[in-house]
Amino acid sequence: MIGLIATGLDNLSAFTATAAMLNNLGPGLGSVAANYADVTDSGKWLLVVAMVFGRLEVFSLLVLFSPTFWRS
């Protein structure tokens, strides 16, 4: 979200775009309500990374490969 704000997106649009990418919520609010044309190229790359983290469940894979998970 902070990265999107740094690219020039307003707070509401940055928050809802990040939430939409991480949680598969659908469209956001503000300037990303209809499409993501107002987002800069660097902002779109940030959203791509957020989409990968959200959709591929990278966080659960990190727990699965954590040594402390298997010790208990």
PDB file of N, H, CA, C and O in Angstrom:
ATOM      1  N   MET A   1       0.821  -1.184   0.000  1.00  0.00           N
ATOM      2  CA  MET A   1       0.000   0.000   0.000  1.00  0.00           C
ATOM      3  C   MET A   1       0.867   1.250   0.000  1.00  0.00           C
ATOM      4  O   MET A   1       0.592   2.201  -0.731  1.00  0.00           O
ATOM      5  N   ILE A   2       1.899   1.248   0.807  1.00  0.00           N
ATOM      6  H   ILE A   2       2.122   0.475   1.401  1.00  0.00           H
ATOM      7  CA  ILE A   2       2.763   2.419   0.878  1.00  0.00           C
ATOM      8  C   ILE A   2       3.489   2.626  -0.450  1.00  0.00           C
ATOM      9  O   ILE A   2       3.704   3.760  -0.879  1.00  0.00           O
ATOM     10  N   GLY A   3       3.862   1.524  -1.092  1.00  0.00           N
ATOM     11  H   GLY A   3       3.687   0.603  -0.743  1.00  0.00           H
ATOM     12  CA  GLY A   3       4.496   1.636  -2.400  1.00  0.00           C
ATOM     13  C   GLY A   3       3.572   2.241  -3.435  1.00  0.00           C
ATOM     14  O   GLY A   3       4.011   3.021  -4.280  1.00  0.00           O
ATOM     15  N   LEU A   4       2.299   1.892  -3.379  1.00  0.00           N
ATOM     16  H   LEU A   4       1.942   1.259  -2.692  1.00  0.00           H
ATOM     17  CA  LEU A   4       1.339   2.470  -4.322  1.00  0.00           C
ATOM     18  C   LEU A   4       1.088   3.939  -4.038  1.00  0.00           C
ATOM     19  O   LEU A   4       0.902   4.729  -4.964  1.00  0.00           O
ATOM     20  N   ILE A   5       1.081   4.309  -2.770  1.00  0.00           N
ATOM     21  H   ILE A   5       1.231   3.667  -2.018  1.00  0.00           H
ATOM     22  CA  ILE A   5       0.927   5.720  -2.419  1.00  0.00           C
ATOM     23  C   ILE A   5       2.142   6.499  -2.913  1.00  0.00           C
ATOM     24  O   ILE A   5       2.013   7.639  -3.359  1.00  0.00           O
ATOM     25  N   ALA A   6       3.326   5.880  -2.833  1.00  0.00           N
ATOM     26  H   ALA A   6       3.430   4.954  -2.470  1.00  0.00           H
ATOM     27  CA  ALA A   6       4.545   6.544  -3.309  1.00  0.00           C
ATOM     28  C   ALA A   6       4.532   6.743  -4.821  1.00  0.00           C
ATOM     29  O   ALA A   6       5.190   7.652  -5.327  1.00  0.00           O
ATOM     30  N   THR A   7       3.792   5.908  -5.546  1.00  0.00           N
ATOM     31  H   THR A   7       3.257   5.170  -5.135  1.00  0.00           H
ATOM     32  CA  THR A   7       3.703   6.092  -6.994  1.00  0.00           C
ATOM     33  C   THR A   7       2.685   7.150  -7.389  1.00  0.00           C
ATOM     34  O   THR A   7       2.572   7.478  -8.570  1.00  0.00           O
ATOM     35  N   GLY A   8       1.942   7.692  -6.432  1.00  0.00           N
ATOM     36  H   GLY A   8       2.034   7.426  -5.472  1.00  0.00           H
ATOM     37  CA  GLY A   8       1.020   8.783  -6.727  1.00  0.00           C
ATOM     38  C   GLY A   8      -0.450   8.425  -6.618  1.00  0.00           C
ATOM     39  O   GLY A   8      -1.307   9.251  -6.930  1.00  0.00           O
ATOM     40  N   LEU A   9      -0.756   7.227  -6.190  1.00  0.00           N
ATOM     41  H   LEU A   9      -0.059   6.556  -5.938  1.00  0.00           H
ATOM     42  CA  LEU A   9      -2.156   6.809  -6.044  1.00  0.00           C
ATOM     43  C   LEU A   9      -2.697   7.338  -4.713  1.00  0.00           C
ATOM     44  O   LEU A   9      -1.953   7.431  -3.737  1.00  0.00           O
ATOM     45  N   ASP A  10      -3.974   7.680  -4.669  1.00  0.00           N
ATOM     46  H   ASP A  10      -4.579   7.604  -5.462  1.00  0.00           H
ATOM     47  CA  ASP A  10      -4.549   8.176  -3.416  1.00  0.00           C
ATOM     48  C   ASP A  10      -4.720   7.022  -2.422  1.00  0.00           C
ATOM     49  O   ASP A  10      -4.638   5.852  -2.793  1.00  0.00           O
ATOM     50  N   ASN A  11      -4.957   7.369  -1.164  1.00  0.00           N
ATOM     51  H   ASN A  11      -5.023   8.320  -0.862  1.00  0.00           H
ATOM     52  CA  ASN A  11      -4.988   6.384  -0.081  1.00  0.00           C
ATOM     53  C   ASN A  11      -6.066   5.323  -0.279  1.00  0.00           C
ATOM     54  O   ASN A  11      -5.797   4.132  -0.120  1.00  0.00           O
ATOM     55  N   LEU A  12      -7.268   5.739  -0.621  1.00  0.00           N
ATOM     56  H   LEU A  12      -7.486   6.706  -0.750  1.00  0.00           H
ATOM     57  CA  LEU A  12      -8.380   4.810  -0.782  1.00  0.00           C
ATOM     58  C   LEU A  12      -8.119   3.836  -1.928  1.00  0.00           C
ATOM     59  O   LEU A  12      -8.335   2.632  -1.789  1.00  0.00           O
ATOM     60  N   SER A  13      -7.666   4.349  -3.030  1.00  0.00           N
ATOM     61  H   SER A  13      -7.490   5.326  -3.143  1.00  0.00           H
ATOM     62  CA  SER A  13      -7.390   3.486  -4.180  1.00  0.00           C
ATOM     63  C   SER A  13      -6.244   2.524  -3.896  1.00  0.00           C
ATOM     64  O   SER A  13      -6.302   1.358  -4.284  1.00  0.00           O
ATOM     65  N   ALA A  14      -5.204   3.007  -3.220  1.00  0.00           N
ATOM     66  H   ALA A  14      -5.157   3.955  -2.905  1.00  0.00           H
ATOM     67  CA  ALA A  14      -4.061   2.144  -2.895  1.00  0.00           C
ATOM     68  C   ALA A  14      -4.469   1.032  -1.940  1.00  0.00           C
ATOM     69  O   ALA A  14      -4.063  -0.116  -2.117  1.00  0.00           O
ATOM     70  N   PHE A  15      -5.267   1.360  -0.934  1.00  0.00           N
ATOM     71  H   PHE A  15      -5.598   2.293  -0.791  1.00  0.00           H
ATOM     72  CA  PHE A  15      -5.689   0.348   0.035  1.00  0.00           C
ATOM     73  C   PHE A  15      -6.586  -0.700  -0.613  1.00  0.00           C
ATOM     74  O   PHE A  15      -6.387  -1.898  -0.411  1.00  0.00           O
ATOM     75  N   THR A  16      -7.555  -0.264  -1.377  1.00  0.00           N
ATOM     76  H   THR A  16      -7.716   0.709  -1.540  1.00  0.00           H
ATOM     77  CA  THR A  16      -8.487  -1.230  -1.957  1.00  0.00           C
ATOM     78  C   THR A  16      -7.857  -2.035  -3.092  1.00  0.00           C
ATOM     79  O   THR A  16      -8.224  -3.191  -3.303  1.00  0.00           O
ATOM     80  N   ALA A  17      -6.917  -1.441  -3.825  1.00  0.00           N
ATOM     81  H   ALA A  17      -6.619  -0.502  -3.654  1.00  0.00           H
ATOM     82  CA  ALA A  17      -6.220  -2.198  -4.862  1.00  0.00           C
ATOM     83  C   ALA A  17      -5.357  -3.288  -4.228  1.00  0.00           C
ATOM     84  O   ALA A  17      -5.320  -4.415  -4.722  1.00  0.00           O
ATOM     85  N   THR A  18      -4.671  -2.961  -3.146  1.00  0.00           N
ATOM     86  H   THR A  18      -4.701  -2.046  -2.744  1.00  0.00           H
ATOM     87  CA  THR A  18      -3.862  -3.957  -2.445  1.00  0.00           C
ATOM     88  C   THR A  18      -4.735  -5.061  -1.868  1.00  0.00           C
ATOM     89  O   THR A  18      -4.393  -6.239  -1.965  1.00  0.00           O
ATOM     90  N   ALA A  19      -5.855  -4.687  -1.270  1.00  0.00           N
ATOM     91  H   ALA A  19      -6.132  -3.730  -1.191  1.00  0.00           H
ATOM     92  CA  ALA A  19      -6.770  -5.689  -0.712  1.00  0.00           C
ATOM     93  C   ALA A  19      -7.349  -6.571  -1.815  1.00  0.00           C
ATOM     94  O   ALA A  19      -7.512  -7.777  -1.625  1.00  0.00           O
ATOM     95  N   ALA A  20      -7.657  -5.982  -2.954  1.00  0.00           N
ATOM     96  H   ALA A  20      -7.525  -5.003  -3.108  1.00  0.00           H
ATOM     97  CA  ALA A  20      -8.207  -6.763  -4.063  1.00  0.00           C
ATOM     98  C   ALA A  20      -7.194  -7.762  -4.595  1.00  0.00           C
ATOM     99  O   ALA A  20      -7.560  -8.876  -4.967  1.00  0.00           O
ATOM    100  N   MET A  21      -5.929  -7.378  -4.636  1.00  0.00           N
ATOM    101  H   MET A  21      -5.632  -6.473  -4.334  1.00  0.00           H
ATOM    102  CA  MET A  21      -4.905  -8.293  -5.142  1.00  0.00           C
ATOM    103  C   MET A  21      -4.590  -9.402  -4.139  1.00  0.00           C
ATOM    104  O   MET A  21      -4.438 -10.559  -4.530  1.00  0.00           O
ATOM    105  N   LEU A  22      -4.492  -9.069  -2.874  1.00  0.00           N
ATOM    106  H   LEU A  22      -4.615  -8.129  -2.556  1.00  0.00           H
ATOM    107  CA  LEU A  22      -4.131 -10.067  -1.866  1.00  0.00           C
ATOM    108  C   LEU A  22      -5.240 -11.065  -1.585  1.00  0.00           C
ATOM    109  O   LEU A  22      -4.973 -12.249  -1.379  1.00  0.00           O
ATOM    110  N   ASN A  23      -6.490 -10.596  -1.574  1.00  0.00           N
ATOM    111  H   ASN A  23      -6.708  -9.634  -1.741  1.00  0.00           H
ATOM    112  CA  ASN A  23      -7.598 -11.428  -1.117  1.00  0.00           C
ATOM    113  C   ASN A  23      -8.553 -11.867  -2.204  1.00  0.00           C
ATOM    114  O   ASN A  23      -9.553 -12.525  -1.918  1.00  0.00           O
ATOM    115  N   ASN A  24      -8.265 -11.515  -3.447  1.00  0.00           N
ATOM    116  H   ASN A  24      -7.453 -10.980  -3.679  1.00  0.00           H
ATOM    117  CA  ASN A  24      -9.144 -11.859  -4.559  1.00  0.00           C
ATOM    118  C   ASN A  24     -10.555 -11.302  -4.324  1.00  0.00           C
ATOM    119  O   ASN A  24     -11.548 -12.017  -4.460  1.00  0.00           O
ATOM    120  N   LEU A  25     -10.621 -10.028  -3.973  1.00  0.00           N
ATOM    121  H   LEU A  25      -9.814  -9.448  -3.862  1.00  0.00           H
ATOM    122  CA  LEU A  25     -11.891  -9.385  -3.653  1.00  0.00           C
ATOM    123  C   LEU A  25     -12.635  -8.834  -4.856  1.00  0.00           C
ATOM    124  O   LEU A  25     -13.826  -8.537  -4.758  1.00  0.00           O
ATOM    125  N   GLY A  26     -11.972  -8.693  -5.967  1.00  0.00           N
ATOM    126  H   GLY A  26     -11.005  -8.934  -6.046  1.00  0.00           H
ATOM    127  CA  GLY A  26     -12.607  -8.083  -7.111  1.00  0.00           C
ATOM    128  C   GLY A  26     -12.143  -6.654  -7.272  1.00  0.00           C
ATOM    129  O   GLY A  26     -11.009  -6.341  -6.911  1.00  0.00           O
ATOM    130  N   PRO A  27     -12.978  -5.771  -7.801  1.00  0.00           N
ATOM    131  CA  PRO A  27     -12.539  -4.396  -8.043  1.00  0.00           C
ATOM    132  C   PRO A  27     -12.367  -3.607  -6.750  1.00  0.00           C
ATOM    133  O   PRO A  27     -12.946  -3.933  -5.715  1.00  0.00           O
ATOM    134  N   GLY A  28     -11.571  -2.581  -6.843  1.00  0.00           N
ATOM    135  H   GLY A  28     -11.100  -2.315  -7.684  1.00  0.00           H
ATOM    136  CA  GLY A  28     -11.345  -1.724  -5.688  1.00  0.00           C
ATOM    137  C   GLY A  28     -12.281  -0.527  -5.704  1.00  0.00           C
ATOM    138  O   GLY A  28     -13.297  -0.524  -6.399  1.00  0.00           O
ATOM    139  N   LEU A  29     -11.930   0.472  -4.940  1.00  0.00           N
ATOM    140  H   LEU A  29     -11.105   0.469  -4.376  1.00  0.00           H
ATOM    141  CA  LEU A  29     -12.703   1.713  -4.881  1.00  0.00           C
ATOM    142  C   LEU A  29     -11.828   2.855  -5.368  1.00  0.00           C
ATOM    143  O   LEU A  29     -10.618   2.693  -5.527  1.00  0.00           O
ATOM    144  N   GLY A  30     -12.421   3.982  -5.597  1.00  0.00           N
ATOM    145  H   GLY A  30     -13.404   4.114  -5.468  1.00  0.00           H
ATOM    146  CA  GLY A  30     -11.659   5.148  -6.043  1.00  0.00           C
ATOM    147  C   GLY A  30     -11.310   5.043  -7.512  1.00  0.00           C
ATOM    148  O   GLY A  30     -12.158   4.711  -8.340  1.00  0.00           O
ATOM    149  N   SER A  31     -10.056   5.329  -7.832  1.00  0.00           N
ATOM    150  H   SER A  31      -9.368   5.600  -7.159  1.00  0.00           H
ATOM    151  CA  SER A  31      -9.649   5.348  -9.236  1.00  0.00           C
ATOM    152  C   SER A  31      -9.458   3.952  -9.813  1.00  0.00           C
ATOM    153  O   SER A  31      -9.305   3.816 -11.027  1.00  0.00           O
ATOM    154  N   VAL A  32      -9.461   2.917  -8.989  1.00  0.00           N
ATOM    155  H   VAL A  32      -9.585   3.028  -8.003  1.00  0.00           H
ATOM    156  CA  VAL A  32      -9.326   1.543  -9.492  1.00  0.00           C
ATOM    157  C   VAL A  32     -10.667   0.812  -9.494  1.00  0.00           C
ATOM    158  O   VAL A  32     -10.701  -0.417  -9.567  1.00  0.00           O
ATOM    159  N   ALA A  33     -11.753   1.544  -9.417  1.00  0.00           N
ATOM    160  H   ALA A  33     -11.725   2.542  -9.358  1.00  0.00           H
ATOM    161  CA  ALA A  33     -13.068   0.916  -9.380  1.00  0.00           C
ATOM    162  C   ALA A  33     -13.423   0.267 -10.716  1.00  0.00           C
ATOM    163  O   ALA A  33     -13.947  -0.847 -10.738  1.00  0.00           O
ATOM    164  N   ALA A  34     -13.152   0.930 -11.804  1.00  0.00           N
ATOM    165  H   ALA A  34     -12.726   1.835 -11.786  1.00  0.00           H
ATOM    166  CA  ALA A  34     -13.509   0.392 -13.119  1.00  0.00           C
ATOM    167  C   ALA A  34     -12.365  -0.422 -13.714  1.00  0.00           C
ATOM    168  O   ALA A  34     -12.570  -1.537 -14.194  1.00  0.00           O
ATOM    169  N   ASN A  35     -11.161   0.143 -13.680  1.00  0.00           N
ATOM    170  H   ASN A  35     -10.995   1.049 -13.291  1.00  0.00           H
ATOM    171  CA  ASN A  35      -9.990  -0.550 -14.219  1.00  0.00           C
ATOM    172  C   ASN A  35      -8.733   0.028 -13.565  1.00  0.00           C
ATOM    173  O   ASN A  35      -8.806   0.963 -12.768  1.00  0.00           O
ATOM    174  N   TYR A  36      -7.604  -0.534 -13.910  1.00  0.00           N
ATOM    175  H   TYR A  36      -7.545  -1.294 -14.557  1.00  0.00           H
ATOM    176  CA  TYR A  36      -6.337  -0.127 -13.308  1.00  0.00           C
ATOM    177  C   TYR A  36      -5.514   0.724 -14.270  1.00  0.00           C
ATOM    178  O   TYR A  36      -4.285   0.713 -14.198  1.00  0.00           O
ATOM    179  N   ALA A  37      -6.153   1.448 -15.151  1.00  0.00           N
ATOM    180  H   ALA A  37      -7.151   1.457 -15.210  1.00  0.00           H
ATOM    181  CA  ALA A  37      -5.452   2.266 -16.139  1.00  0.00           C
ATOM    182  C   ALA A  37      -4.746   3.453 -15.501  1.00  0.00           C
ATOM    183  O   ALA A  37      -3.740   3.923 -16.032  1.00  0.00           O
ATOM    184  N   ASP A  38      -5.251   3.949 -14.374  1.00  0.00           N
ATOM    185  H   ASP A  38      -6.068   3.568 -13.943  1.00  0.00           H
ATOM    186  CA  ASP A  38      -4.637   5.105 -13.715  1.00  0.00           C
ATOM    187  C   ASP A  38      -3.397   4.743 -12.910  1.00  0.00           C
ATOM    188  O   ASP A  38      -2.654   5.630 -12.491  1.00  0.00           O
ATOM    189  N   VAL A  39      -3.164   3.464 -12.689  1.00  0.00           N
ATOM    190  H   VAL A  39      -3.767   2.743 -13.029  1.00  0.00           H
ATOM    191  CA  VAL A  39      -2.001   3.024 -11.913  1.00  0.00           C
ATOM    192  C   VAL A  39      -0.775   3.037 -12.822  1.00  0.00           C
ATOM    193  O   VAL A  39      -0.843   2.605 -13.973  1.00  0.00           O
ATOM    194  N   THR A  40       0.338   3.531 -12.300  1.00  0.00           N
ATOM    195  H   THR A  40       0.393   3.882 -11.365  1.00  0.00           H
ATOM    196  CA  THR A  40       1.569   3.586 -13.092  1.00  0.00           C
ATOM    197  C   THR A  40       2.118   2.175 -13.304  1.00  0.00           C
ATOM    198  O   THR A  40       1.665   1.217 -12.677  1.00  0.00           O
ATOM    199  N   ASP A  41       3.097   2.068 -14.194  1.00  0.00           N
ATOM    200  H   ASP A  41       3.465   2.846 -14.703  1.00  0.00           H
ATOM    201  CA  ASP A  41       3.693   0.757 -14.474  1.00  0.00           C
ATOM    202  C   ASP A  41       4.373   0.167 -13.242  1.00  0.00           C
ATOM    203  O   ASP A  41       4.268  -1.033 -12.991  1.00  0.00           O
ATOM    204  N   SER A  42       5.066   0.998 -12.476  1.00  0.00           N
ATOM    205  H   SER A  42       5.151   1.974 -12.680  1.00  0.00           H
ATOM    206  CA  SER A  42       5.707   0.484 -11.260  1.00  0.00           C
ATOM    207  C   SER A  42       4.661   0.066 -10.231  1.00  0.00           C
ATOM    208  O   SER A  42       4.865  -0.898  -9.494  1.00  0.00           O
ATOM    209  N   GLY A  43       3.554   0.781 -10.179  1.00  0.00           N
ATOM    210  H   GLY A  43       3.388   1.564 -10.778  1.00  0.00           H
ATOM    211  CA  GLY A  43       2.465   0.392  -9.286  1.00  0.00           C
ATOM    212  C   GLY A  43       1.838  -0.921  -9.692  1.00  0.00           C
ATOM    213  O   GLY A  43       1.453  -1.723  -8.840  1.00  0.00           O
ATOM    214  N   LYS A  44       1.733  -1.145 -10.997  1.00  0.00           N
ATOM    215  H   LYS A  44       2.045  -0.494 -11.688  1.00  0.00           H
ATOM    216  CA  LYS A  44       1.192  -2.420 -11.473  1.00  0.00           C
ATOM    217  C   LYS A  44       2.114  -3.572 -11.135  1.00  0.00           C
ATOM    218  O   LYS A  44       1.642  -4.665 -10.823  1.00  0.00           O
ATOM    219  N   TRP A  45       3.424  -3.353 -11.191  1.00  0.00           N
ATOM    220  H   TRP A  45       3.808  -2.465 -11.444  1.00  0.00           H
ATOM    221  CA  TRP A  45       4.357  -4.409 -10.793  1.00  0.00           C
ATOM    222  C   TRP A  45       4.249  -4.713  -9.303  1.00  0.00           C
ATOM    223  O   TRP A  45       4.372  -5.869  -8.898  1.00  0.00           O
ATOM    224  N   LEU A  46       4.021  -3.692  -8.487  1.00  0.00           N
ATOM    225  H   LEU A  46       3.921  -2.753  -8.817  1.00  0.00           H
ATOM    226  CA  LEU A  46       3.792  -3.929  -7.057  1.00  0.00           C
ATOM    227  C   LEU A  46       2.524  -4.755  -6.845  1.00  0.00           C
ATOM    228  O   LEU A  46       2.483  -5.633  -5.984  1.00  0.00           O
ATOM    229  N   LEU A  47       1.503  -4.470  -7.630  1.00  0.00           N
ATOM    230  H   LEU A  47       1.537  -3.756  -8.330  1.00  0.00           H
ATOM    231  CA  LEU A  47       0.266  -5.228  -7.520  1.00  0.00           C
ATOM    232  C   LEU A  47       0.433  -6.659  -8.016  1.00  0.00           C
ATOM    233  O   LEU A  47      -0.215  -7.571  -7.501  1.00  0.00           O
ATOM    234  N   VAL A  48       1.288  -6.864  -9.004  1.00  0.00           N
ATOM    235  H   VAL A  48       1.814  -6.124  -9.422  1.00  0.00           H
ATOM    236  CA  VAL A  48       1.576  -8.224  -9.475  1.00  0.00           C
ATOM    237  C   VAL A  48       2.227  -9.033  -8.368  1.00  0.00           C
ATOM    238  O   VAL A  48       1.878 -10.195  -8.161  1.00  0.00           O
ATOM    239  N   VAL A  49       3.170  -8.429  -7.653  1.00  0.00           N
ATOM    240  H   VAL A  49       3.454  -7.485  -7.821  1.00  0.00           H
ATOM    241  CA  VAL A  49       3.823  -9.123  -6.535  1.00  0.00           C
ATOM    242  C   VAL A  49       2.807  -9.432  -5.437  1.00  0.00           C
ATOM    243  O   VAL A  49       2.829 -10.517  -4.857  1.00  0.00           O
ATOM    244  N   ALA A  50       1.917  -8.480  -5.151  1.00  0.00           N
ATOM    245  H   ALA A  50       1.899  -7.598  -5.623  1.00  0.00           H
ATOM    246  CA  ALA A  50       0.875  -8.719  -4.154  1.00  0.00           C
ATOM    247  C   ALA A  50      -0.057  -9.841  -4.594  1.00  0.00           C
ATOM    248  O   ALA A  50      -0.501 -10.642  -3.771  1.00  0.00           O
ATOM    249  N   MET A  51      -0.354  -9.900  -5.887  1.00  0.00           N
ATOM    250  H   MET A  51       0.007  -9.249  -6.556  1.00  0.00           H
ATOM    251  CA  MET A  51      -1.217 -10.961  -6.394  1.00  0.00           C
ATOM    252  C   MET A  51      -0.555 -12.327  -6.243  1.00  0.00           C
ATOM    253  O   MET A  51      -1.219 -13.306  -5.901  1.00  0.00           O
ATOM    254  N   VAL A  52       0.738 -12.394  -6.494  1.00  0.00           N
ATOM    255  H   VAL A  52       1.277 -11.599  -6.772  1.00  0.00           H
ATOM    256  CA  VAL A  52       1.453 -13.662  -6.338  1.00  0.00           C
ATOM    257  C   VAL A  52       1.438 -14.097  -4.879  1.00  0.00           C
ATOM    258  O   VAL A  52       1.207 -15.269  -4.584  1.00  0.00           O
ATOM    259  N   PHE A  53       1.682 -13.166  -3.971  1.00  0.00           N
ATOM    260  H   PHE A  53       1.870 -12.214  -4.211  1.00  0.00           H
ATOM    261  CA  PHE A  53       1.654 -13.508  -2.549  1.00  0.00           C
ATOM    262  C   PHE A  53       0.261 -13.943  -2.105  1.00  0.00           C
ATOM    263  O   PHE A  53       0.132 -14.855  -1.288  1.00  0.00           O
ATOM    264  N   GLY A  54      -0.766 -13.314  -2.623  1.00  0.00           N
ATOM    265  H   GLY A  54      -0.661 -12.573  -3.286  1.00  0.00           H
ATOM    266  CA  GLY A  54      -2.121 -13.646  -2.202  1.00  0.00           C
ATOM    267  C   GLY A  54      -2.672 -14.903  -2.832  1.00  0.00           C
ATOM    268  O   GLY A  54      -3.330 -15.696  -2.157  1.00  0.00           O
ATOM    269  N   ARG A  55      -2.422 -15.098  -4.090  1.00  0.00           N
ATOM    270  H   ARG A  55      -1.888 -14.454  -4.638  1.00  0.00           H
ATOM    271  CA  ARG A  55      -3.060 -16.194  -4.804  1.00  0.00           C
ATOM    272  C   ARG A  55      -2.307 -17.506  -4.681  1.00  0.00           C
ATOM    273  O   ARG A  55      -2.926 -18.570  -4.689  1.00  0.00           O
ATOM    274  N   LEU A  56      -1.004 -17.459  -4.568  1.00  0.00           N
ATOM    275  H   LEU A  56      -0.501 -16.594  -4.561  1.00  0.00           H
ATOM    276  CA  LEU A  56      -0.240 -18.692  -4.481  1.00  0.00           C
ATOM    277  C   LEU A  56      -0.031 -19.148  -3.038  1.00  0.00           C
ATOM    278  O   LEU A  56       0.625 -20.158  -2.785  1.00  0.00           O
ATOM    279  N   GLU A  57      -0.586 -18.403  -2.111  1.00  0.00           N
ATOM    280  H   GLU A  57      -1.118 -17.582  -2.317  1.00  0.00           H
ATOM    281  CA  GLU A  57      -0.503 -18.747  -0.699  1.00  0.00           C
ATOM    282  C   GLU A  57       0.942 -18.923  -0.252  1.00  0.00           C
ATOM    283  O   GLU A  57       1.303 -19.925   0.364  1.00  0.00           O
ATOM    284  N   VAL A  58       1.745 -17.941  -0.571  1.00  0.00           N
ATOM    285  H   VAL A  58       1.451 -17.127  -1.072  1.00  0.00           H
ATOM    286  CA  VAL A  58       3.163 -17.987  -0.233  1.00  0.00           C
ATOM    287  C   VAL A  58       3.355 -18.000   1.272  1.00  0.00           C
ATOM    288  O   VAL A  58       4.289 -18.631   1.769  1.00  0.00           O
ATOM    289  N   PHE A  59       2.490 -17.316   2.005  1.00  0.00           N
ATOM    290  H   PHE A  59       1.732 -16.804   1.601  1.00  0.00           H
ATOM    291  CA  PHE A  59       2.656 -17.254   3.450  1.00  0.00           C
ATOM    292  C   PHE A  59       2.478 -18.631   4.093  1.00  0.00           C
ATOM    293  O   PHE A  59       3.198 -18.963   5.035  1.00  0.00           O
ATOM    294  N   SER A  60       1.542 -19.428   3.608  1.00  0.00           N
ATOM    295  H   SER A  60       0.957 -19.158   2.844  1.00  0.00           H
ATOM    296  CA  SER A  60       1.379 -20.773   4.163  1.00  0.00           C
ATOM    297  C   SER A  60       2.544 -21.666   3.779  1.00  0.00           C
ATOM    298  O   SER A  60       2.910 -22.560   4.541  1.00  0.00           O
ATOM    299  N   LEU A  61       3.134 -21.441   2.610  1.00  0.00           N
ATOM    300  H   LEU A  61       2.837 -20.714   1.991  1.00  0.00           H
ATOM    301  CA  LEU A  61       4.324 -22.202   2.234  1.00  0.00           C
ATOM    302  C   LEU A  61       5.511 -21.853   3.120  1.00  0.00           C
ATOM    303  O   LEU A  61       6.323 -22.721   3.441  1.00  0.00           O
ATOM    304  N   LEU A  62       5.616 -20.595   3.514  1.00  0.00           N
ATOM    305  H   LEU A  62       4.957 -19.890   3.252  1.00  0.00           H
ATOM    306  CA  LEU A  62       6.693 -20.209   4.421  1.00  0.00           C
ATOM    307  C   LEU A  62       6.557 -20.906   5.762  1.00  0.00           C
ATOM    308  O   LEU A  62       7.557 -21.308   6.356  1.00  0.00           O
ATOM    309  N   VAL A  63       5.335 -21.053   6.243  1.00  0.00           N
ATOM    310  H   VAL A  63       4.523 -20.727   5.760  1.00  0.00           H
ATOM    311  CA  VAL A  63       5.114 -21.773   7.502  1.00  0.00           C
ATOM    312  C   VAL A  63       5.419 -23.253   7.322  1.00  0.00           C
ATOM    313  O   VAL A  63       6.004 -23.877   8.207  1.00  0.00           O
ATOM    314  N   LEU A  64       5.034 -23.810   6.203  1.00  0.00           N
ATOM    315  H   LEU A  64       4.559 -23.303   5.484  1.00  0.00           H
ATOM    316  CA  LEU A  64       5.253 -25.225   5.952  1.00  0.00           C
ATOM    317  C   LEU A  64       6.732 -25.579   5.923  1.00  0.00           C
ATOM    318  O   LEU A  64       7.121 -26.642   6.406  1.00  0.00           O
ATOM    319  N   PHE A  65       7.554 -24.713   5.368  1.00  0.00           N
ATOM    320  H   PHE A  65       7.238 -23.849   4.975  1.00  0.00           H
ATOM    321  CA  PHE A  65       8.983 -24.972   5.279  1.00  0.00           C
ATOM    322  C   PHE A  65       9.778 -24.413   6.453  1.00  0.00           C
ATOM    323  O   PHE A  65      11.008 -24.444   6.440  1.00  0.00           O
ATOM    324  N   SER A  66       9.099 -23.911   7.447  1.00  0.00           N
ATOM    325  H   SER A  66       8.099 -23.885   7.458  1.00  0.00           H
ATOM    326  CA  SER A  66       9.764 -23.380   8.633  1.00  0.00           C
ATOM    327  C   SER A  66      10.175 -24.525   9.559  1.00  0.00           C
ATOM    328  O   SER A  66       9.356 -25.403   9.828  1.00  0.00           O
ATOM    329  N   PRO A  67      11.408 -24.546  10.053  1.00  0.00           N
ATOM    330  CA  PRO A  67      11.852 -25.627  10.937  1.00  0.00           C
ATOM    331  C   PRO A  67      11.083 -25.690  12.254  1.00  0.00           C
ATOM    332  O   PRO A  67      10.904 -26.773  12.812  1.00  0.00           O
ATOM    333  N   THR A  68      10.624 -24.533  12.761  1.00  0.00           N
ATOM    334  H   THR A  68      10.769 -23.653  12.308  1.00  0.00           H
ATOM    335  CA  THR A  68       9.889 -24.552  14.022  1.00  0.00           C
ATOM    336  C   THR A  68       8.525 -25.208  13.893  1.00  0.00           C
ATOM    337  O   THR A  68       7.982 -25.705  14.880  1.00  0.00           O
ATOM    338  N   PHE A  69       7.964 -25.218  12.684  1.00  0.00           N
ATOM    339  H   PHE A  69       8.405 -24.815  11.883  1.00  0.00           H
ATOM    340  CA  PHE A  69       6.679 -25.890  12.457  1.00  0.00           C
ATOM    341  C   PHE A  69       6.823 -27.389  12.636  1.00  0.00           C
ATOM    342  O   PHE A  69       5.905 -28.034  13.144  1.00  0.00           O
ATOM    343  N   TRP A  70       7.925 -27.950  12.241  1.00  0.00           N
ATOM    344  H   TRP A  70       8.671 -27.426  11.828  1.00  0.00           H
ATOM    345  CA  TRP A  70       8.115 -29.392  12.277  1.00  0.00           C
ATOM    346  C   TRP A  70       8.697 -29.888  13.601  1.00  0.00           C
ATOM    347  O   TRP A  70       8.705 -31.096  13.838  1.00  0.00           O
ATOM    348  N   ARG A  71       9.177 -29.014  14.456  1.00  0.00           N
ATOM    349  H   ARG A  71       9.170 -28.033  14.263  1.00  0.00           H
ATOM    350  CA  ARG A  71       9.738 -29.428  15.746  1.00  0.00           C
ATOM    351  C   ARG A  71       8.660 -29.796  16.740  1.00  0.00           C
ATOM    352  O   ARG A  71       8.884 -30.657  17.591  1.00  0.00           O
ATOM    353  N   SER A  72       7.526 -29.186  16.663  1.00  0.00           N
ATOM    354  H   SER A  72       7.344 -28.487  15.972  1.00  0.00           H
ATOM    355  CA  SER A  72       6.488 -29.427  17.674  1.00  0.00           C
ATOM    356  C   SER A  72       5.587 -30.576  17.347  1.00  0.00           C
ATOM    357  O   SER A  72       4.675 -30.882  18.114  1.00  0.00           O
TER     358      SER A  72
END
